[in-house]
Each structure stands twice: as structure tokens, then as C-alpha cells.
Amino acid sequence: MVAIKVHGNPLSTASMRVLATVYEKEIDHEFVFVDMRAGEHKKEHFLSLNPFGQVPALEDGDLKLFESRAINKYIACEYADKGTQLIYQDSKKMAITSVWMEVEAQQYDPAASKLGWELAMKPLLGMSTDTAVVEENEAKLAKVLDVYESRLAQSKYLGGDCFTLADLHHLPTLHYLFGTQVKKLLDSHPLVSAWIADITARPAWLKVLALQSQQ
Ligand SMILES: N[C@@H](CCC(=O)N[C@@H](CS)C(=O)NCC(=O)O)C(=O)O
């Protein structure tokens, strides 16, 4: 059987999201490094995988996909019998997990990604941080984290009693935010902090970080 191909860059949050899923599912895969500094993601070959010219992209035989969260849903369904169960078979349980997957994408990620860009990436690129953007998005993130704190008082993980894609999708942005002033905000939410400690210690996630450190 031909292994799936994950095209991406280990420094990209969206690529890390898919790699975490591939490692959780323990499926054979080929990681195709996309050299973003060389602009490979804007060249014809990559644009045939994702017309928006953004990593990651997935090839599974004839199937070509982009958008990290859609790729992860596909992998979790198609390889349901392998590795960690990242979704539920029960439709009501899955509906609840889907709610929290949407919360991650629509409420958490916009603020988390802006903070990651301002506080982690811009300093690395020698650009100056916009403090007004940081203030605005810390306030937005604080509201989301208050909701998470209540949710995690009722349920061990966001999507239910088991670790699912609803938790996994947070890992890359949490990783970058942990090295910034936002850690203080995360630490001020005890149940959120315990959840972060739990999900970031997963062996599959440590493999993603190991791959990243080889770059
Ligand atoms: N919603 C997309 C976002 C993809 C994305 O923004 N990828 C970034 C790296 S994390 C990228 O390729 N940026 C280069 C660009 O936009 O030109 C996903 O989840 O896959």
C-alpha cells in the first residue's frame, strides 16, 4: 500500500496539526518538506495541491486535500481502526466534539494565531510587535479561556471524556504561545493549565516537536 503524503513545513502551525494526527494514528506516511523560504508553496506543483498556496496538503492515492482541520477529519475517519480514536462513532458524542472543534477554529484560533504572530514570529523576523493588537487579542483569548475553564470542570477533555481532534487542534498554537507572555494568562486558568500539561505530553506531539527541532 502506498503511504499517504503530507506536504508541509514543520514550523507551520497548520502542518504541525496534521503531523500530530498522523502520529496519533500511527499510519505510514511520507513527509514532503515544503521549503517556504524558497517559495515552494507558491509554485505550480504545490498550487496543484492547494490553489491558495498554503501548507499543509495531503495526498492519499488519488485524493488531494488541503485545510489542516479537514485533513485531520479525513484521517480520523478513514483510519478509524488505527492508533488513537480521535473522533466518536456515536453521533451525539461526535456532535458535541464538533462543537468544540468549531470553537477552536472560530473563537480560539483567531486570537491565538494573532498573538503567536505578534509575540513569537515577529520578534524572530526582526519585526516590531504591535502592542494594541496584543492587548485586543489577549482580552479575546481570556474570554475563550474562561469558557474552557468551565467546560473542563465538566469534562476531562474539551470534546468529551477522551482526547479528540477538538483538543489536538490546539497543540501548535499553544506550543508557540507558551514561549510568550500569554503563558501567564494560560497559567491563571488552573483546569486549562492541567489540560495543556496533559495534551502536550502526548508521545505523538513530542514526535512533532522532535521533527521540528531537526529543521
Ligand atoms: N486554514 C489553513 C491555514 C494554512 C496556513 O495559513 N498555512 C500557513 C503556514 S501555518 C501558510 O502556508 N502560509 C503561507 C502563505 O499564506 O502564503 C489550514 O488550517 O490549513
The ligand as an ORCA input file, in Angstrom:
! r2SCAN-3c Opt
* xyz 0 1
  N      -6.596     27.292      7.374
  C      -5.376     26.748      6.791
  C      -4.256     27.698      7.096
  C      -2.989     27.336      6.337
  C      -1.918     28.372      6.573
  O      -2.198     29.519      6.933
  N      -0.680     27.953      6.349
  C       0.404     28.874      6.523
  C       1.502     28.239      7.381
  S       0.881     27.887      9.005
  C       0.981     29.205      5.158
  O       1.122     28.360      4.306
  N       1.335     30.476      4.972
  C       1.947     30.946      3.755
  C       1.042     31.858      2.991
  O      -0.105     32.114      3.400
  O       1.495     32.350      1.961
  C      -5.115     25.364      7.384
  O      -5.509     25.123      8.531
  O      -4.540     24.503      6.689
*
